[in-house]
Amino acid sequence: MSCQHLVCAQCAHPVIEGRCPLCRASRERMHNHGFAGLSPALVVGLLLVLLLLSLVAEHLVGA
């Protein structure tokens, strides 16, 4: 979703222009992506890989 076509409820101008504090906050929130600039799907994928590796390491150590 982009803020290109959204209209601010406070100032009635396009959010992309950032004319009021609410517009600027909404625009910043929409353009902020995930943890450390990574997409949420990539963060979840990395966590799953880390979990899988820890389970494999635990299985190998326990054998």
Summary of the structure (lengths in Angstrom):
residues: 63
radius of gyration: 20.3
end to end distance: 48.7
largest distance: 65.1
contacts: 136
relative contact order: 0.11
helix: 63%
strand: 3%
